[in-house]
């Protein structure tokens, strides 16, 4: 079954560019008004909604509230030019699952989409196991093995590894790792990611011949998937592509 995404944005050029960037991986629909978005959501099943706040007929937050009042639990990623903590809390309280502050990179949006869809599918399956380059991570049993050897990880180390493996072959920013593993707890600092990456490398990479967690200087970290042609997720194999750009 194809993964269907709805982009809700009244900017024709931006929405079309996003559709082109996401089209190799997802089936993408576009709605330029809030009313049209609600019509589409009533007629089709989407895996994620990318929702811009500045719509001509209603505020994006009103759209988000309407989606939730209808009982639809589709993940919603909000695009906003505002980044104050109070505004972020307001957006999440309205029913949004995630947000990106403009301007944002397409790679960051793709990473958020993969995490959003992965979380949804994890809730729909009794067992969710991810195996890449000899590393097996079971998000239900909360276990990790490498080449048959059990790797004991602390909860935050497990969450960091899960985020990296969900985006294998792609660069994951420190900001995204913070949001995924710490859920933007007020007392965390960016350096905490680097500390946990070091601990993770000590347990996962150091005892083996091939390091899999790579540093991409100035950008973040990446789980190396180059040794395999396909990534196995829950028994399914698929290929991923990357398109660079920013919006």
C-alpha positions as CSV (number, residue, x, y, z in Angstrom):
1,X,0.0,0.0,0.0
2,X,1.4,3.4,-1.0
3,X,2.0,6.1,1.7
4,X,-0.3,9.0,1.1
5,X,0.6,12.5,2.2
6,X,-1.5,15.7,2.2
7,X,0.1,19.1,1.9
8,X,-2.1,22.0,3.0
9,X,-0.5,25.3,1.8
10,X,-1.9,28.2,-0.1
11,X,1.5,29.0,-1.7
12,X,1.3,27.3,-5.1
13,X,5.0,27.3,-5.8
14,X,6.0,26.0,-2.4
15,X,3.4,23.3,-2.3
16,X,4.3,22.1,-5.8
17,X,8.0,22.1,-5.0
18,X,7.4,20.1,-1.8
19,X,5.3,17.6,-3.8
20,X,8.1,17.2,-6.4
21,X,10.6,16.6,-3.6
22,X,8.4,14.0,-1.8
23,X,6.9,12.3,-4.9
24,X,9.7,9.8,-5.4
25,X,8.8,8.2,-2.0
26,X,5.2,9.2,-1.3
27,X,1.9,9.7,-3.0
28,X,1.2,13.4,-2.5
29,X,-2.0,15.4,-2.6
30,X,-2.3,19.2,-2.2
31,X,-5.0,21.4,-0.7
32,X,-4.7,25.2,-1.0
33,X,-7.5,26.0,1.6
34,X,-8.5,24.6,4.9
35,X,-12.0,23.7,3.6
36,X,-10.6,21.7,0.8
37,X,-8.2,19.9,3.2
38,X,-11.1,18.9,5.4
39,X,-13.0,17.6,2.4
40,X,-10.0,15.5,1.3
41,X,-9.5,14.1,4.8
42,X,-13.1,13.1,4.9
43,X,-12.7,11.2,1.6
44,X,-9.2,9.7,1.7
45,X,-6.9,8.0,4.3
46,X,-3.6,9.9,4.7
47,X,-0.6,8.8,6.6
48,X,0.5,12.3,7.5
49,X,-0.7,15.9,6.9
50,X,1.8,18.7,6.4
51,X,-0.2,21.8,7.4
52,X,0.8,25.5,6.9
53,X,-0.7,27.9,9.4
54,X,-1.3,30.8,6.9
55,X,-4.4,29.7,4.9
56,X,-6.8,32.1,3.2
57,X,-10.1,30.8,4.5
58,X,-9.2,29.7,8.1
59,X,-6.2,29.5,10.4
60,X,-4.2,26.3,10.2
61,X,-4.8,25.8,13.9
62,X,-8.6,25.8,13.2
63,X,-8.0,23.1,10.6
64,X,-6.0,21.1,13.1
65,X,-8.7,21.4,15.7
66,X,-11.4,20.4,13.2
67,X,-9.4,17.3,12.2
68,X,-9.2,16.2,15.8
69,X,-12.8,17.0,16.6
70,X,-13.8,14.7,13.7
71,X,-12.0,11.8,15.4
72,X,-9.2,11.6,12.8
73,X,-5.9,10.7,14.4
74,X,-3.7,11.3,11.3
75,X,-0.3,12.7,12.3
76,X,-0.1,16.4,11.6
77,X,3.2,18.3,11.0
78,X,2.7,22.1,11.2
79,X,4.8,24.5,9.3
80,X,5.2,27.8,11.2
81,X,7.2,30.9,11.0
82,X,6.9,31.4,14.8
83,X,9.3,29.6,17.1
84,X,8.5,30.9,20.6
85,X,8.0,28.2,23.2
86,X,4.5,29.4,24.0
87,X,3.5,29.2,20.4
88,X,4.9,25.7,20.1
89,X,2.9,24.6,23.1
90,X,-0.2,26.2,21.6
91,X,0.3,24.3,18.4
92,X,0.8,20.9,20.1
93,X,-2.2,21.5,22.3
94,X,-4.3,22.1,19.2
95,X,-3.7,18.5,18.2
96,X,-0.5,18.8,16.1
97,X,2.1,16.0,16.5
98,X,5.1,17.9,15.3
99,X,6.2,21.2,13.7
100,X,8.9,22.8,11.6
101,X,10.0,26.4,11.9
102,X,10.4,28.2,8.6
103,X,12.8,28.2,6.8
104,X,13.4,24.5,6.9
105,X,15.3,21.9,4.8
106,X,13.6,19.2,2.7
107,X,15.9,16.6,4.3
108,X,14.6,17.7,7.8
109,X,11.0,17.4,6.6
110,X,11.7,14.0,5.2
111,X,13.2,12.8,8.4
112,X,10.2,14.1,10.4
113,X,7.9,12.3,7.9
114,X,9.8,9.0,8.3
115,X,9.5,9.2,12.1
116,X,5.9,10.1,11.9
117,X,5.0,7.2,9.7
118,X,7.3,4.8,11.6
119,X,5.6,5.7,14.9
120,X,2.1,5.1,13.4
121,X,3.1,1.8,11.9
122,X,4.7,0.7,15.2
123,X,1.4,1.2,16.9
124,X,-0.3,-0.9,14.3
125,X,2.0,-3.9,14.5
126,X,2.5,-6.3,17.4
127,X,6.2,-6.6,16.6
128,X,8.3,-3.9,15.1
129,X,11.8,-5.0,14.3
130,X,14.4,-3.0,12.3
131,X,17.5,-4.8,11.0
132,X,20.3,-2.9,9.2
133,X,23.9,-4.1,8.7
134,X,23.7,-6.8,11.3
135,X,22.1,-4.5,13.9
136,X,18.6,-5.6,15.0
137,X,16.4,-3.2,17.0
138,X,13.1,-4.3,18.4
139,X,11.0,-1.3,19.4
140,X,8.4,-3.4,21.2
141,X,10.7,-5.6,23.2
142,X,13.2,-2.7,23.6
143,X,16.2,-4.9,22.6
144,X,19.2,-4.4,20.4
145,X,21.6,-7.0,19.0
146,X,24.6,-6.8,16.7
147,X,25.7,-9.9,14.8
148,X,23.8,-11.9,17.4
149,X,25.4,-10.2,20.4
150,X,23.0,-8.5,22.8
151,X,23.8,-4.8,23.3
152,X,22.5,-3.3,26.5
153,X,21.5,0.3,26.1
154,X,20.0,2.9,28.4
155,X,16.6,4.3,27.4
156,X,18.0,7.5,25.8
157,X,20.7,5.6,23.9
158,X,18.0,3.3,22.6
159,X,15.9,6.2,21.5
160,X,18.9,7.9,19.7
161,X,19.7,4.6,17.9
162,X,16.1,4.1,17.0
163,X,15.9,7.6,15.4
164,X,19.2,7.0,13.5
165,X,18.1,3.6,12.2
166,X,14.7,4.9,11.2
167,X,16.6,7.3,9.0
168,X,19.4,5.0,8.0
169,X,21.6,6.4,5.2
170,X,20.3,9.9,5.9
171,X,21.8,12.7,8.0
172,X,19.9,13.3,11.3
173,X,20.4,16.7,12.9
174,X,21.0,17.1,16.6
175,X,17.8,19.1,16.9
176,X,15.8,16.1,15.6
177,X,17.6,13.7,17.9
178,X,16.8,16.0,20.8
179,X,13.1,16.1,19.9
180,X,12.9,12.4,19.3
181,X,14.7,11.1,22.4
182,X,14.1,13.9,24.9
183,X,10.9,15.4,23.6
184,X,12.4,18.9,24.0
185,X,12.7,18.7,27.7
186,X,13.6,22.2,29.0
187,X,16.8,21.2,30.7
188,X,18.6,19.4,27.8
189,X,21.3,21.0,25.8
190,X,22.6,20.1,22.4
191,X,25.8,18.7,23.8
192,X,23.8,15.9,25.5
193,X,23.3,14.3,22.0
194,X,27.1,14.1,21.5
195,X,27.6,12.5,24.9
196,X,25.0,9.8,24.2
197,X,26.4,9.2,20.7
198,X,29.8,8.6,22.3
199,X,28.2,6.1,24.8
200,X,26.3,4.5,22.0
201,X,29.5,4.1,19.9
202,X,31.3,2.5,22.9
203,X,28.6,-0.2,23.1
204,X,27.6,-0.7,19.5
205,X,30.7,0.1,17.4
206,X,33.8,-0.3,19.5
207,X,33.6,-4.1,20.1
208,X,33.1,-4.7,16.3
209,X,35.3,-4.2,13.3
210,X,32.9,-1.8,11.4
211,X,31.7,1.5,12.9
212,X,28.1,2.3,11.8
213,X,27.4,5.6,13.4
214,X,29.0,8.3,11.3
215,X,29.5,12.0,12.1
216,X,28.6,14.4,9.3
217,X,30.4,17.5,10.4
218,X,28.3,20.6,10.8
219,X,25.1,18.7,10.1
220,X,24.6,15.8,12.6
221,X,24.9,12.0,12.5
222,X,24.1,9.1,10.2
223,X,23.6,5.4,10.6
224,X,25.6,3.8,7.8
225,X,23.4,1.7,5.5
226,X,25.9,1.5,2.6
227,X,26.8,-2.1,3.2
228,X,23.4,-3.3,2.1
229,X,21.4,-2.7,-1.0
230,X,18.1,-2.8,0.8
231,X,16.9,-1.8,4.3
232,X,14.6,-4.4,6.0
233,X,11.8,-3.1,8.1
234,X,9.4,-5.5,9.6
235,X,10.1,-8.0,6.8
236,X,9.6,-5.5,4.0
237,X,12.4,-4.3,1.8
238,X,12.4,-0.9,0.1
239,X,14.8,1.7,-1.2
240,X,15.0,5.3,-0.1
241,X,16.1,8.4,-2.1
242,X,17.2,11.9,-1.0
243,X,16.4,15.2,-2.5
244,X,18.2,18.3,-1.1
245,X,16.8,21.8,-0.9
246,X,15.2,24.2,1.6
247,X,11.8,26.0,1.9
